[in-house]
Amino acid sequence: MTALRPERDSSGVPYDEQYASYGEPGAFEQPGAFEAAVDHLADPLTDPLPGQRGQHPSPWFRSGPAEPEPQPQPQSQEQEWYDPEGYARDWQVEQQQQQQQQQPPQPQEPTYEELYGAYAPRRTAPVYEPIPEAAQPHTQPHTQPPVDDETVGLRTSDTRRIVEPSAYEDGYEPEAAPEPERPTGGRAARRKAAKKGGAPRSSAGEASAGATSAAPLSRVEARRAERARKPSAGAVASRGIGELFITVGVLMLLFVTYQLWWTNIRAHQQANGAASDLQEKWAKGKGKPGAFEPGQGFALLHIPRLDVVVPIAEGIDKSKVLDRGMVGHYNEGGTKTPMPDAEKGNFAVAGHRNTHGEPFRYINQLEPGDPIIVETQDKYFVYKMASILPQTQPSNVSVIGPVPPGSGFTKPGRYITLTTCTPEFTSKYRMIVWGKMVEERPRSKGKPSALVN
């Protein structure tokens, strides 16, 4: 059996007096009274606390910022109430302020210009305006993520990821950083691969990526690679020989340029200077025929057909006479010949055919009858070309004798002989040109007709 409920509680106050505000006794026995009471107590937050009946609704329920806050009134110990939401909010704000004071200042995130510079145009994100409260549904609010207009996919709310702008339209694509190479295999595997001539392969790498990765070289492999990079002795020797040939070729080119170009310029300058000095001496009454020192100029040779005017100096010394652009007179030993003013004899001279002024370069073009004139301080000696010997040995000194063989002369007379080297740019043979005197003209009578015309 169920025990009967006592009419009074421990305080001694009857139940009817304690709960008189809930209705008269027996009211629950009326039809619909129980359902009405249950509906009235559907929201437990509207039930006032003991001692606050008929006052302001329960402080546990806050309608919102539109409802004015009640003025704080001094309450007794029985009327104090607890606001867990307010205390939690104040505590969180306090904690956040303390954490901000304790934490060091965070570095600012780089701006868009610092990240991408001028490679891509800045693309601003679409601005989403908040929906007014009147248009919002009464259901629980939620945030709708923006839809990507290119991929029609939802964007994540991860704010730590920096989304790059769409700069591919302008032709710029950021380069991906190369992945660092990871060594595979141990030392034994590397040695075995080095002996076989390959690199160790990683089974994990083959299974996942299907490619081999470069492994760091060991000491032995590094030394072998260094020795392989060094050129061999044959390569060094061939390289040195090639450089030597190039150097020799450059030197030969410079030498040829000097011989064919510079020596002519220098010899013409020296020959012209010697001719001017000789004419000044004649004007002063010096330089009369007689004995002359080796290398001393005493006459001028004119070949009008070849447009040649060159000084004649004593001797055939190469450095003192011939290389200075002048013509040398044979006057030594068995090659000694008389002067032009002698009654009989063969006046013989020598000159370069190539380089160093090359005064006899084109004597092979002379024809019989062409004038050859020797000018001295007092007279002009006019010769006419008689014959030519295209080639003879350098040792054939008979060509400058009193009656040279092959010249066509049959008896002694007053002759002139021009000798030079042949073929061109060599000194293997000698070319000989002979002439016979036809006129001896004093300077007082003026120049001969060959020089005037």
C-alpha positions as CSV (number, residue, x, y, z in Angstrom):
1,M,0.0,0.0,0.0
2,T,1.0,3.6,-0.5
3,A,1.5,5.6,2.5
4,L,-0.9,8.4,3.0
5,R,0.4,12.0,2.4
6,P,0.5,14.0,5.6
7,E,-1.6,17.0,5.8
8,R,1.3,19.1,6.9
9,D,5.1,19.2,6.1
10,S,7.9,19.5,8.6
11,S,7.3,23.3,8.9
12,G,3.8,22.8,10.2
13,V,2.1,24.9,7.5
14,P,-0.7,23.2,5.7
15,Y,-0.3,22.5,2.1
16,D,-3.4,24.3,1.2
17,E,-2.0,27.6,2.6
18,Q,1.4,27.1,1.0
19,Y,0.1,26.6,-2.6
20,A,-3.0,28.7,-2.4
21,S,-1.8,30.8,-5.4
22,Y,-2.0,27.8,-7.7
23,G,-5.8,27.7,-7.4
24,E,-8.5,26.6,-5.1
25,P,-8.4,23.0,-3.8
26,G,-10.1,20.7,-6.1
27,A,-9.4,22.9,-9.2
28,F,-7.3,20.1,-10.8
29,E,-10.4,17.9,-10.7
30,Q,-12.1,20.2,-13.2
31,P,-12.1,19.1,-16.9
32,G,-9.0,20.5,-18.8
33,A,-7.3,21.9,-15.7
34,F,-4.4,19.5,-15.9
35,E,-3.7,20.3,-19.6
36,A,-3.8,24.0,-18.9
37,A,-1.4,23.7,-16.1
38,V,1.0,21.7,-18.2
39,D,0.8,24.3,-21.0
40,H,1.4,27.1,-18.5
41,L,4.6,25.3,-17.3
42,A,5.9,24.5,-20.8
43,D,8.7,27.0,-20.4
44,P,10.4,26.5,-17.1
45,L,12.3,29.8,-17.5
46,T,9.1,31.7,-17.0
47,D,8.5,30.2,-13.6
48,P,9.5,32.7,-10.9
49,L,11.7,31.8,-8.1
50,P,10.3,31.6,-4.6
51,G,9.9,35.0,-3.1
52,Q,9.7,36.8,-6.5
53,R,6.2,36.0,-7.5
54,G,4.4,38.9,-9.1
55,Q,7.7,40.8,-9.6
56,H,9.9,41.1,-12.8
57,P,10.2,37.9,-14.8
58,S,13.1,35.5,-14.0
59,P,16.5,37.0,-14.6
60,W,17.5,33.7,-16.3
61,F,15.5,34.8,-19.3
62,R,16.7,37.9,-21.3
63,S,14.5,39.0,-24.1
64,G,17.2,41.0,-25.9
65,P,18.8,44.4,-26.3
66,A,15.5,46.0,-27.1
67,E,14.2,45.4,-23.5
68,P,15.7,48.0,-21.1
69,E,17.8,46.6,-18.3
70,P,16.1,47.0,-14.9
71,Q,17.7,49.4,-12.6
72,P,20.0,47.8,-10.0
73,Q,18.3,47.7,-6.7
74,P,19.8,46.6,-3.4
75,Q,18.8,43.1,-2.7
76,S,19.0,41.0,0.3
77,Q,20.9,37.8,0.5
78,E,17.7,35.9,-0.3
79,Q,17.0,38.0,-3.5
80,E,20.5,37.7,-5.1
81,W,20.5,35.9,-8.4
82,Y,23.2,34.3,-10.5
83,D,23.9,35.3,-14.2
84,P,26.2,32.6,-15.6
85,E,26.2,34.1,-19.1
86,G,27.3,37.5,-18.0
87,Y,30.0,36.1,-15.7
88,A,31.3,33.8,-18.5
89,R,31.4,36.7,-21.0
90,D,33.2,39.0,-18.6
91,W,35.7,36.3,-17.8
92,Q,36.4,35.6,-21.5
93,V,37.0,39.3,-22.2
94,E,39.4,39.5,-19.3
95,Q,41.3,36.4,-20.5
96,Q,41.6,37.7,-24.1
97,Q,42.9,41.1,-22.9
98,Q,45.5,39.3,-20.7
99,Q,46.6,37.1,-23.6
100,Q,46.9,40.0,-25.9
101,Q,49.1,41.8,-23.4
102,Q,51.3,38.8,-22.8
103,Q,51.7,37.7,-26.4
104,P,54.4,39.4,-28.5
105,P,53.2,41.4,-31.5
106,Q,52.6,39.1,-34.5
107,P,54.3,40.0,-37.8
108,Q,51.9,41.4,-40.3
109,E,51.0,39.3,-43.3
110,P,52.6,40.4,-46.5
111,T,50.5,42.5,-48.8
112,Y,49.4,41.4,-52.2
113,E,52.0,43.7,-54.0
114,E,54.8,42.1,-51.9
115,L,53.7,38.6,-52.8
116,Y,53.0,39.0,-56.5
117,G,54.3,42.4,-57.5
118,A,53.3,43.6,-60.9
119,Y,53.0,40.1,-62.5
120,A,49.3,39.8,-62.1
121,P,46.4,42.2,-61.8
122,R,44.8,42.5,-58.4
123,R,41.5,40.7,-58.2
124,T,39.2,41.8,-55.4
125,A,36.8,39.3,-53.8
126,P,33.1,39.9,-54.3
127,V,31.5,41.9,-51.5
128,Y,28.6,40.1,-49.8
129,E,26.1,42.5,-48.2
130,P,24.4,41.2,-45.0
131,I,20.8,40.3,-45.2
132,P,18.6,42.6,-43.2
133,E,17.1,41.2,-40.0
134,A,13.6,41.7,-41.3
135,A,14.3,39.5,-44.3
136,Q,16.0,36.8,-42.3
137,P,14.0,33.7,-41.6
138,H,13.0,32.9,-38.0
139,T,15.0,29.7,-38.1
140,Q,18.5,29.3,-36.8
141,P,20.8,31.6,-38.8
142,H,23.7,30.0,-40.8
143,T,26.4,31.4,-43.1
144,Q,26.2,30.4,-46.8
145,P,29.7,29.9,-48.2
146,P,30.4,31.8,-51.5
147,V,30.2,29.7,-54.6
148,D,33.3,29.6,-56.9
149,D,32.3,31.0,-60.2
150,E,35.0,29.0,-62.1
151,T,34.7,25.5,-60.6
152,V,31.2,25.8,-59.2
153,G,32.6,24.3,-56.0
154,L,32.2,25.5,-52.4
155,R,35.1,27.3,-50.9
156,T,36.4,26.3,-47.6
157,S,36.4,28.7,-44.7
158,D,40.2,28.1,-44.1
159,T,41.5,31.7,-43.6
160,R,45.1,30.5,-43.3
161,R,45.4,29.6,-47.0
162,I,46.3,32.5,-49.3
163,V,44.4,32.2,-52.5
164,E,46.4,33.4,-55.5
165,P,44.6,35.6,-58.0
166,S,43.8,34.4,-61.4
167,A,46.8,35.7,-63.2
168,Y,47.0,33.0,-65.8
169,E,45.1,35.1,-68.3
170,D,48.0,37.5,-68.5
171,G,50.5,34.7,-69.3
172,Y,52.1,34.5,-65.9
173,E,52.2,31.3,-63.9
174,P,54.1,31.1,-60.6
175,E,56.9,28.6,-60.6
176,A,56.6,25.7,-58.3
177,A,59.5,25.3,-55.9
178,P,61.6,22.2,-56.7
179,E,61.3,19.4,-54.3
180,P,64.5,18.6,-52.4
181,E,66.2,15.4,-53.4
182,R,65.9,12.7,-50.9
183,P,68.7,10.2,-50.5
184,T,67.7,6.6,-50.9
185,G,69.4,3.4,-49.8
186,G,72.2,3.0,-47.4
187,R,76.0,3.2,-47.8
188,A,76.2,-0.4,-48.9
189,A,73.5,0.1,-51.6
190,R,75.3,3.2,-52.9
191,R,78.6,1.4,-53.1
192,K,77.0,-1.6,-54.9
193,A,75.3,0.8,-57.4
194,A,78.6,2.7,-57.9
195,K,80.4,-0.6,-58.8
196,K,77.6,-1.6,-61.2
197,G,77.7,1.9,-62.8
198,G,74.3,3.0,-61.7
199,A,72.6,4.7,-58.8
200,P,70.7,2.8,-56.0
201,R,67.0,2.7,-56.5
202,S,64.4,3.0,-53.8
203,S,61.7,0.4,-53.7
204,A,59.4,2.8,-52.0
205,G,60.0,5.4,-54.6
206,E,59.4,2.9,-57.4
207,A,56.2,1.7,-55.9
208,S,54.9,5.3,-55.4
209,A,56.4,7.5,-58.0
210,G,57.9,5.0,-60.4
211,A,61.1,7.1,-60.8
212,T,64.6,7.1,-59.4
213,S,65.9,9.9,-57.3
214,A,69.5,11.2,-57.3
215,A,71.4,10.0,-54.3
216,P,74.3,11.9,-52.7
217,L,77.7,10.6,-53.8
218,S,80.0,8.9,-51.4
219,R,83.7,10.0,-51.0
220,V,84.9,7.4,-53.5
221,E,82.3,8.4,-56.0
222,A,83.0,12.1,-55.5
223,R,86.7,11.5,-56.1
224,R,86.0,9.4,-59.2
225,A,83.7,12.1,-60.6
226,E,86.3,14.8,-59.9
227,R,89.0,12.8,-61.7
228,A,86.6,12.2,-64.6
229,R,86.0,15.9,-64.9
230,K,89.7,16.6,-65.1
231,P,91.0,16.6,-68.7
232,S,93.4,13.8,-69.7
233,A,97.0,14.2,-70.7
234,G,96.1,13.8,-74.3
235,A,93.4,16.4,-74.1
236,V,95.8,18.8,-72.4
237,A,98.5,18.1,-75.0
238,S,96.1,18.6,-78.0
239,R,94.8,21.7,-76.4
240,G,98.3,23.1,-76.0
241,I,99.3,22.2,-79.6
242,G,96.1,23.9,-80.8
243,E,96.9,27.0,-78.9
244,L,100.5,27.0,-80.2
245,F,99.3,26.7,-83.8
246,I,96.9,29.6,-83.3
247,T,99.7,31.7,-81.8
248,V,102.1,30.8,-84.6
249,G,99.4,31.6,-87.2
250,V,98.7,35.0,-85.6
251,L,102.4,35.8,-85.5
252,M,102.9,34.7,-89.2
253,L,99.9,36.9,-90.2
254,L,101.5,39.8,-88.4
255,F,104.9,39.2,-90.0
256,V,103.4,39.0,-93.5
257,T,101.5,42.2,-92.8
258,Y,104.8,43.8,-91.7
259,Q,106.7,42.6,-94.8
260,L,104.1,43.4,-97.4
261,W,102.7,46.6,-96.1
262,W,104.8,48.3,-93.4
263,T,108.2,47.8,-95.0
264,N,107.1,49.5,-98.2
265,I,105.8,52.5,-96.3
266,R,108.9,52.8,-94.2
267,A,111.3,52.3,-97.2
268,H,109.4,54.9,-99.3
269,Q,109.8,57.4,-96.5
270,Q,113.5,56.7,-96.2
271,A,114.1,56.8,-100.0
272,N,112.2,60.1,-100.4
273,G,114.2,61.6,-97.5
274,A,117.5,60.5,-99.1
275,A,116.5,61.9,-102.5
276,S,115.6,65.3,-100.9
277,D,118.9,65.4,-99.1
278,L,120.8,64.6,-102.3
279,Q,119.1,67.4,-104.2
280,E,119.8,69.9,-101.4
281,K,123.5,68.9,-101.6
282,W,123.6,69.4,-105.4
283,A,122.0,72.8,-104.9
284,K,124.8,73.7,-102.5
285,G,127.5,72.5,-104.9
286,K,128.3,69.3,-103.0
287,G,128.2,65.6,-104.0
288,K,130.4,65.7,-107.2
289,P,131.3,62.4,-108.7
290,G,134.3,60.6,-107.1
291,A,134.8,58.1,-104.3
292,F,131.7,57.6,-102.1
293,E,131.2,56.0,-98.7
294,P,129.2,52.7,-98.6
295,G,125.5,53.6,-98.3
296,Q,126.1,57.2,-99.5
297,G,123.7,58.4,-102.2
298,F,125.3,60.0,-105.4
299,A,122.7,59.8,-108.2
300,L,119.0,59.4,-109.1
301,L,117.5,56.6,-111.3
302,H,114.5,57.5,-113.5
303,I,112.3,54.9,-115.2
304,P,109.5,56.9,-116.8
305,R,107.5,53.9,-118.1
306,L,107.3,52.5,-114.5
307,D,107.0,56.0,-112.8
308,V,110.1,55.2,-110.7
309,V,112.4,57.8,-109.2
310,V,114.8,56.2,-106.7
311,P,118.2,57.2,-105.2
312,I,121.3,55.3,-106.1
313,A,123.7,54.6,-103.2
314,E,127.2,53.1,-103.1
315,G,127.2,49.3,-102.3
316,I,124.6,46.6,-102.3
317,D,124.4,46.2,-98.5
318,K,121.0,44.9,-97.6
319,S,120.4,46.8,-94.4
320,K,122.2,50.1,-95.3
321,V,121.0,50.4,-98.9
322,L,118.5,47.9,-100.3
323,D,116.1,47.6,-97.3
324,R,116.0,51.4,-97.2
325,G,114.2,51.5,-100.6
326,M,117.3,52.6,-102.6
327,V,119.2,51.0,-105.5
328,G,122.7,49.8,-104.8
329,H,125.8,50.1,-107.1
330,Y,128.1,47.1,-107.5
331,N,131.5,48.3,-106.3
332,E,133.2,45.5,-104.4
333,G,135.6,42.7,-105.4
334,G,134.7,40.7,-108.5
335,T,131.4,42.6,-108.8
336,K,132.9,46.0,-109.0
337,T,131.6,48.1,-112.0
338,P,132.5,51.6,-113.3
339,M,130.5,54.8,-112.8
340,P,128.2,56.2,-115.5
341,D,130.7,58.9,-116.5
342,A,133.3,56.3,-117.5
343,E,134.3,56.2,-121.2
344,K,133.6,52.5,-121.4
345,G,132.1,50.0,-118.9
346,N,128.9,48.4,-117.6
347,F,127.2,50.4,-114.8
348,A,125.3,47.7,-112.8
349,V,122.8,48.3,-110.0
350,A,120.6,46.0,-107.8
351,G,117.2,46.6,-106.1
352,H,114.3,44.8,-104.4
353,R,111.4,43.4,-106.5
354,N,109.1,42.9,-103.5
355,T,108.9,44.6,-100.1
356,H,111.1,47.4,-98.8
357,G,110.0,49.9,-101.4
358,E,110.2,47.3,-104.3
359,P,111.7,49.8,-106.9
360,F,112.2,47.0,-109.5
361,R,108.8,45.4,-109.0
362,Y,107.7,45.7,-112.7
363,I,111.0,45.8,-114.6
364,N,109.8,42.7,-116.5
365,Q,107.3,45.0,-118.3
366,L,110.0,47.1,-119.9
367,E,110.3,46.9,-123.7
368,P,113.3,47.6,-126.0
369,G,113.7,51.3,-126.5
370,D,112.2,52.4,-123.1
371,P,114.4,55.1,-121.6
372,I,116.4,54.5,-118.4
373,I,118.0,57.7,-117.0
374,V,120.7,58.3,-114.4
375,E,120.8,61.8,-113.0
376,T,124.0,63.1,-111.3
377,Q,125.0,66.5,-110.0
378,D,126.3,67.7,-113.4
379,K,124.8,65.4,-116.1
380,Y,122.0,63.2,-117.3
381,F,122.9,59.8,-118.7
382,V,120.2,58.5,-121.0
383,Y,120.0,54.7,-121.7
384,K,117.6,52.7,-123.8
385,M,116.4,49.2,-122.8
386,A,118.1,46.7,-125.1
387,S,117.3,43.1,-123.8
388,I,116.1,41.1,-120.8
389,L,117.1,37.8,-119.2
390,P,114.1,36.5,-117.3
391,Q,116.0,34.1,-115.1
392,T,119.5,33.1,-114.1
393,Q,121.4,31.8,-111.1
394,P,122.5,34.3,-108.4
395,S,126.1,33.1,-108.8
396,N,126.2,34.2,-112.5
397,V,128.3,37.4,-112.2
398,S,129.1,37.5,-115.9
399,V,125.8,39.4,-116.5
400,I,127.4,42.5,-115.0
401,G,130.7,42.1,-117.0
402,P,132.0,44.6,-119.6
403,V,130.3,42.6,-122.4
404,P,127.6,40.5,-120.7
405,P,126.7,37.3,-122.5
406,G,123.1,37.0,-123.7
407,S,122.7,40.8,-123.7
408,G,123.2,41.1,-127.5
409,F,126.2,43.3,-127.1
410,T,129.2,42.3,-129.1
411,K,131.9,44.7,-128.0
412,P,132.7,46.9,-125.0
413,G,130.6,50.1,-124.7
414,R,128.7,52.2,-122.2
415,Y,126.0,49.9,-120.8
416,I,123.7,49.7,-117.8
417,T,122.5,46.5,-116.0
418,L,119.5,46.2,-113.6
419,T,119.4,43.1,-111.4
420,T,116.6,41.9,-109.1
421,C,115.1,38.7,-107.5
422,T,112.7,36.4,-109.3
423,P,110.1,34.9,-109.0
424,E,108.2,37.4,-106.9
425,F,108.4,37.1,-103.1
426,T,111.4,34.8,-103.5
427,S,115.2,35.1,-104.1
428,K,115.8,31.8,-105.8
429,Y,116.9,33.3,-109.2
430,R,117.8,36.7,-110.7
431,M,116.2,38.7,-113.5
432,I,118.5,40.9,-115.6
433,V,117.7,43.9,-117.8
434,W,120.3,45.6,-120.0
435,G,120.4,49.1,-121.6
436,K,122.7,51.0,-123.9
437,M,123.6,54.7,-123.4
438,V,122.3,56.9,-126.2
439,E,122.8,60.4,-124.7
440,E,125.0,62.2,-122.1
441,R,123.3,65.6,-121.4
442,P,124.7,68.3,-119.1
443,R,122.3,69.7,-116.6
444,S,122.9,73.2,-118.0
445,K,121.0,72.2,-121.1
446,G,118.0,71.1,-119.1
447,K,116.3,67.9,-118.7
448,P,116.2,65.3,-121.5
449,S,113.0,64.9,-123.5
450,A,112.2,61.6,-121.8
451,L,111.8,63.4,-118.5
452,V,110.0,66.4,-119.9
453,N,107.4,64.4,-121.8
